[in-house]
Amino acid sequence: MQDMVRVVVDAMGGDNAPGEIVKGAVEALNAREDIFIYLTGRKPVIEAELSKYTFPKERLEIVHTEEVIETAEPPVMAIRRKKDSSIVKGMNMVKQKEADAFVSAGSSGAILVGGQVIVGRIKGIERPPLAPLIPTKNGVSLLIDCGANVDARPSHLVQFAKIGSIYMENVMGVKNPRVGLVNIGAEEEKGNALVKETFPLLKECKELNFIGSVEARDIPQGVCDVIVCEAFVGNVILKLYEGVGATLISKVKQGMMTSLRSKIGALLVKPALKETLKSFDASQYGGAPLLGLNGLVVKTHGSSKAVEVKNSILQCVQFTKQEINQKIRENIIKEDQKG
């Protein structure tokens, strides 16, 4: 298993567990030959789901756990008390280097707490951010942070920008990624206290390609590759993005069925439209990695279907092979030495 990327998948987490989670894991196994998957959760339930599929059995192992952390449970208490849960056991496997990555659609709070308490932060990382890829006119951009740190300080945002740049350059292949700071206007003097304090700090960072403030309406245009904000703002952007996208797709489909003429037109444009809509489907890009930890932890939507689970697992392969954690670690050490 030396060349294999070992991914632990929480089979019990999410609204559609274990069915869609197991299906996504099987699809990932069948898509690549360099993945080994551990499924954590209740063995009899997982085995029943696996019996529906054909896959390379030598590259999958079930790690039985008795407990499940529910979404409504207080995260800190759940992580401490439920040692035999699919989340805690999976994260411990990453901590002990038995696996390279952990993927879960389960409790966001438990994953954020477990990532920091069990897997642990890279030395020098102040706050690990959640960073999903979101579709834009030009491809994708990294939204950092979208849910981990609602009370961030300027130094945190600067670190997010550096971590995001490393990710986009090495995982997505974007050379000299453009960094934008989410604001209510393009002018430097605009914004709240956090944004006003962060702007000059980002401007001073010579290693960043900082392009200045970015308004929310510019984000879908792909004006920058790394979108920097604190988690409250980031989560609002992400949820609105998803909601507007789903509504527009629904309205387009509805409009195409209103008359015979529109139905004929729909048949003609269907192939091109399907491809365009697919590019704006966030599930195509996997989950949100919690960056800056000693191992990779990826949070997928609670409502994830198999395709998002599969893409989250495939995302882990690129992350691991490009040694993103090591590159983040080296960058932080370099900054400490400068200081």
PyMOL commands that set and color helices and strands:
alter all, ss='L'
color gray80, all
select helices_A, chain A and resi 19-31+43-50+57-59+75-81+86-95+108-119+154-170+193-204+216-221+231-255+260-279+282-285+306-321+324-338
alter helices_A, ss='H'
color red, helices_A
select strands_A, chain A and resi 5-10+35-41+60-64+101-104+133-136+139-144+178-182+209-214+226-228+288-289+296-299
alter strands_A, ss='S'
color yellow, strands_A
deselect
rebuild
show_as cartoon
